[in-house]
Amino acid sequence: MIKRHRRNHSPAFKAKVAIEAIKNEQTPAELSQRFDVHPNQIADWKRQLLKNADHTFSNGTHTQQEPNEEQLHAKIGQLTMGNDFLSKALGRINDPRAKR
């Protein structure tokens, strides 16, 4: 049995296949044979294209939710506590009384 290596398809190829699947002019099996891609993969690419189609017409503005001030202060506090703990722990390593 010949082992098939994993293929990486370009975004342009994925879009082309997904658009053909959306047109419904051919069955998934026919598209699979035509593009040499598994029918489940074609269905996934079609689903991704339909899910993200609204981003195409968004004028380049992405609506990413920024963390609020409370979340940022909490993260700063968490990182500060971790740094303090590690600096104390590392200081004890060089202590002659430290267990080895």
Contacts in CASP RR format, 6 or more apart in sequence:
PFRMAT RR
TARGET T0000
AUTHOR 0000-0000-0000
METHOD contacts of the structure
MODEL  1
MIKRHRRNHSPAFKAKVAIEAIKNEQTPAELSQRFDVHPNQIADWKRQLL
KNADHTFSNGTHTQQEPNEEQLHAKIGQLTMGNDFLSKALGRINDPRAKR
9 37 0 8 1.000
13 35 0 8 1.000
14 45 0 8 1.000
14 48 0 8 1.000
15 45 0 8 1.000
15 49 0 8 1.000
17 31 0 8 1.000
17 35 0 8 1.000
17 37 0 8 1.000
17 42 0 8 1.000
17 45 0 8 1.000
18 42 0 8 1.000
18 45 0 8 1.000
18 46 0 8 1.000
18 48 0 8 1.000
18 49 0 8 1.000
19 49 0 8 1.000
20 26 0 8 1.000
20 31 0 8 1.000
20 35 0 8 1.000
21 28 0 8 1.000
21 31 0 8 1.000
21 42 0 8 1.000
21 43 0 8 1.000
21 45 0 8 1.000
21 46 0 8 1.000
22 46 0 8 1.000
22 49 0 8 1.000
22 50 0 8 1.000
26 34 0 8 1.000
28 39 0 8 1.000
28 42 0 8 1.000
28 43 0 8 1.000
29 39 0 8 1.000
31 37 0 8 1.000
31 39 0 8 1.000
31 42 0 8 1.000
32 38 0 8 1.000
32 39 0 8 1.000
32 42 0 8 1.000
35 42 0 8 1.000
55 62 0 8 1.000
67 75 0 8 1.000
92 98 0 8 1.000
END
